[in-house]
Structures are given as structure tokens and as C-alpha cells.
């Protein structure tokens, strides 16, 4: 397959689903993967796509380089996510007819399969809703106006003529609900509500999904949240809010690294805030950065300055430490974007 020029990667709202159907029909053995530190959109979209393909009689393996985040184990109750080199023999990857990447096309988020993806001649397909991409030598089915990759997977099911089962609908509802802040982000349109209504009709239960996502907290996570929110600071007359998480916070509270997810959204509850930043220290001393915006700041553009990406209202990147240096570099960029 020819390599696409990066500038030609499609990010508008017109996806050629007829071509996607062609690709699915012409291949039998699929390997599915998604990004490191997978969120609910990544997990839900991947699981739903796996079920859709299997409904069509395809053979599907989900190959990743990490353990499933414990808070999302309920979604993957069958253990479909297989860690390469732990649960899955790397040789299995070479037996695929096609590689399907969901919810990313950035090399930095595909580190677990980067070596394989760069050397393989197996056709690659990307289904994604992020605007910023790397050229990974794939055919791209992208729409950066979509609120979640889960939305695109639902469209793919329609194009393929697959009726959604309760299991697919649950995975896709969870994907869309989390990537829209439970339907409260600006990316939500009337079409979003029509789609989630279809998913409910297909068997998704919003009360049960909400309970599984948000009402099974552990005491260590609550203590971690309290510690992190207690050090929150503001800037730009209260329009910018930021905080950080040290490894010691996680270790001393007994929390898990994944327990830092969504803390940034709590900071935006402060009246007058328009932008939010959180830095989370990783085991190797780098900092995972998350950004949120509800003003003119384009989070994806700020994240791109540091090799990251995402959306206008939400994005992320990785910065080298120490904390003080990383924080000031990031805050300087955010201040410039918010002024």
C-alpha cells in the first residue's frame, strides 16, 4: 500500500464508508489495536468493532502492549485485550490480513506496536476522530468533527449492515458518553442524542454504565483526588487552573496510576475557569500532560508543541521533567494560547 503524504490525511466529515466496506470484505483475519493508556472511547470502540467484524464471520485478535485499566475491566469481561508478549505470541501479528487501528494514528501512542507497524507490509486501516495524525502508511477513515471514535464505529456498523447487539451498544454508549463528558462537551450535537438513543434502543443501559464508570470508586482514589485538588492553583485572574500529581501521591495513598484519569475535569468546576492543566508524573520521570479548554485556546495546538495531540477542547502530551521545568514550559504555552 502506498504511503500517504501527511498533508493529504482526511480529517473532514466525509468518510468513504463504501471503501471501508470493500476493505473489510476483502480481508478475513484482522488485528485490532488502539493507543497506550487507553480511555473508554478506545476500549469501547475496539471491542465493538471486534464484535462487528466477528458478526461478519471475520477472525479478530485485539493486540495491545499494556494491561487493561482496572476501572474498565467491566467492559472487557471476556479478556479480549491481549498484551503482546504476555498473552499473545508476537508471531500471531504476522498472520493477519489487515491491521485496524482505532482512536489514534499517532506514533507516540502506538509505541507498543511501532516496530511491527513500521516493518510490516500488511495493509493498515485507521478509524479515528482526532485531527492531528502521523502518516503510518494506512488508509484513513477519519472525521475530527465526530464526538468520539465510538460514533464512527456505529457508522461503520451501519455501512456493513450489522445490527447492533446489546453488548456492542453498551461499549459504544460508554465510548461516546465518556468522550463527551456525559453529553456536556461542545462536541455534542442533536445527532449525538439521536445516536445514543439508538444505542439505548439496542440494549445499552445508561444507569448501569454510569454506575460501572463512576460509582465504583476506591478509598485510595478518593484520597488521591483530595490531595491533588488541595494543591490546585489559578492564573490569568482565575481563568487558568492547574495542578499536578507526583508518583509519591499515588504510592502514599495506595492508588493506582489509572486513578488520575478525569481529575482534570473536577478542576473546571471552579467558577470562572476557562482552561485547565494537569501534569502526572510517570515511572520514568516524564510527565503526562492533559489540557482542557472552554475558550478560544486550541488544546490540540498547544499539545502539538510538545509532540502530543487531541482535540480543540481536550488534548494531551508527554513532557520531560523535572516538574518545575515541565510545568513552567507548559503554562507559558497555555498562557500564550489563552491571551
N, C-alpha and C positions, 0 to 999 in steps of 0.2 A: 504494500500500500504506500502511495506517495506521501511524503511529509508535507503538511500544510504550512504555509507562511503564517507566522503568529498574527499578523495584521488581518488575516482573512478569516480568523476563527469567528464563527457566527455567534452573536450574543443578542440578536433581536428576537422578536416574539414569533417569528415564523419558523417552525420546526418541520422538516420534511419527514413526517411520520411514515409516509409510504416507503421511503428509503430505509427507515429503521425496520419496517416490516420485512423488506427484502433481505436485510442482513440477518434477521432472526430466522427467517425461513431457510436461508442458505447455510446455516450452521447448526450443529447438533450438540456439541459439548462446550459449555460456557463456564468460564471462571469469572466470578464477580468479586469486586473489591471496592473499598472506599477509603476515606482518609484516616490518618492517625488521629488518636484522641477522638473517636467517633462520637457525634452527638446523636440525638434521637432521629433527626432527619436522615442522617447517614445510615443508621441501623435500620430504621423502618423502611426506607426506600429500597435498601439492598434486600431485605427479607421479602418484601412484597414483590420485587422484580424476580427474585428466585422462584417464588410460588407461581407467578405468571408464566414464566418460561417452562416450568415443570408441568403446568396445566396443558401446555402445547406439546408435551412429550419430550422436552429437551432435558439433557443431563446438566446439572448445575452444581458447582462447587463454589463456596464462598471462602476466599483466601485472604487472610489478614496477617499483620505482623504484631499483634497485640492481644491482650486479654479483653474480653467484653467488659465494659464498665459495669461494676456491680449493680448500679442503680437501673441498668437497662436489661438485666438478666431476664426479667419477666417477659420481655419482647422476644428474646431468643431462647425460649424454654426448651427447644429441641437441640440446642447447641450447634446451630448451622454455621456460625462463625468459627472457622478453623485457623488456628495460628500456624503459619508456615514454619516447619522445623520442629514443631511441638506436637500438633495434632495432624498435620498434613505433610506428607513427603513432598519436598520441592519438585521432585520429578513429575508429580501429578500436574503441575502447571503446564509442562510441555505437551501434555496430551489434549489440551484444549483446542477447540477450533476457533474460538473468539474470546477476547478479554473484554469485559464490560465494567467500566469504572463509573461509579456513581458519586455525586455530590462533591466532586473536585476534578480538576485537571492540572493541579499544581505539583511539580516535582517535590517540593518541600513537604507536601502532605502524603506523598507516596513512597517515602523512604524505605518502607518495608518491602516494596517490590520494585524499587527503582532499577536495580541492576538487571533483573529479569525483563522488565518492560523495555529497557533500552536495547537489549540484545535480541529479543525475540522478534520473529517475523510473523507471529500470529496476529491476525487483524485485531485492532483495538477500537473500542466504541466508548464514547463518553456521553453520559446523560447528567446534566448539571445545570444549576441556576446561578452560579457565580459569574460575575462579569470578567474578572481577571483570570487569565489562563496561561499555562505554558503549552508549547507545542509538544505533545507527547506522541505525535505520529498516529493520531486516531481520526476516526470520523466523529464529528461533534454534533450532538443534539442538545443545544443549549438555549435557554431563554432566561436572561437575567431580570426579566420582569416578573417571573414566577416567584411566588412567595416561598416556595420550598421545592426541593427535588422530588418530594412526595407528590406534588402536583403533576410533575412531568411523568412520573411513573404511572399515575392514574390515567393520563392521556395516552401513554404507551399501551396500557391495557385496553383502552377503547380502540386504538388503532389496530391492535392484534385480535380484537373480537373476543377478549376474555372477560367473562363476568366476574366481578369481584366477590370473593368469599368473605365471610366474617373475619377470618384471620388476616387476609390482605387489607381489608378495610380498617381493622384495628391498627395495623402497622402504619398505614398511610395517614390515618387520623392523627396518630401520635406524632408522626413526622411533621405534618402541617401545623398542628396545634403548638408544638414547641418552637418551630421556626418563626411563628407569628406572635410569640408571647401570649399564647392562648387567645388569638384573634384580635390583638390590640395594637399591633405594629402598623405603620403606614402602608406596608406592602399588601395589606388586606383589602380586597375589593368585594363587590357583591358576588362576583364569580367564586370567591373563596367560600362564602357561605353556601352557595349552591353546591359546590363540590363536597364540603363536609356534610351537608345534608344528605347527599347521595351515599356517603360513607356510613352515615348512621343508618340509612335505609338498608345498606348492605350488611349491617351487623355490628358496626363499631358502637361501643357504649361509652360516651363521654364521661359519665361519673366514675366508671371503673378505671378508665385510662387516667383520669386526673388523680384518682386515689393511688394508682400504681406509680405515677410520676412524682407526686408532691406530698403524699400523706404517709410515707414510709420512712421518715427521717430517722436518723440515729442521734443519740445524745452527743457523740463526738462532733458530728456535723453542725449541730446547733451551737455547740461551744466554739467551734471554729468560726462560724458566721459572726457570733458575738465579738470575738477577738478582732476579726478583720474589720467589721463595721465600726468598732470603737476607735480605730486609728484613721478613719476616713478624714480627708481634708478637702477644702474647696479652694478655688482660684477664680480669677476673672469675675470678681464680685458675686461669687456663688453660682455662676453658670457652668463651671467645670468642677467635677467632683472626682476624686481618685483615692485609691487605697492599694494595698499590696499584701501578699501572702508569702511568708518565709517558710522554708522547709521545717523550721523549728515549730511553727504554729501547728502544722499537720502532725508532727511527731508528738508534741506535748499534749495535744487534745485527743490523740488516738484516732484522728480522722483519716480518711483515705484521700489520695491525690484527686480523685474524681469529685470529692465533696466540695471543691472550689467552684464547680460549674454553677452558673446563674447568680453567683453572689453579686456580680456587677449590676444586675438588673435591680437588686434591692437598693443600690445607691441612688438610682434615678427616682426613687420615691420621695426624695427631698425636694421641696418646692423650689422652683427657680432653676433647677439644674437642666442643662441642655446637652451636655456631653459628659461621658463617664469613662474612666480608665481603671483597669486593674492589672497589676503585674503579679504573676505567680511563679515563685522560684521552683525550678526543676532540679532533679537529682544531679545533673551535670553542671549546675551553677548558672545556666541560662535562665531567662525569664520569658514565660508565655504571657503575651500581652493580649488583652481584649479591650475593644473600644466600642462605645455606643454613642449614637448621636440622634438628637431630635431637633437639630437646627441645620444650618447650611453646611456644616462640616461633613465632608465625604470620608467616612471611616476607611473605605477601601483604598482611597488615595493616600491617606496617612499610613495605613498598614503597608502599602506598596513601597514606601520609603525605606522600610526595614525588611523587605523581602517577603512580606505577607500579602494578604488579600482578604476578600469577602464582599460585603455589600456596602451601600452608602450609609445605611443606618447601623450596621454591625460588621465588625471585621476583627482580624487578629494577626499576630506576627510573633516572631521569636527574637529576643534581644540578648546580647551578651551582658554579663554582669560586670562589675558589682552593682547592687541595687541602686545606689545613689546615682551612678553614671547612667544606667539604663533609664531610670525614672526621669531624670532631667532631659535626656535626649528626647524621650517620648513626649514629655509635657511641653517642651519647646515646640515640637512639631504640631501638637494638638492646639496649643495657644495660637500659633500662626493660622491654623485652619479655621479656628473659631472667631478670629477677629474680623 
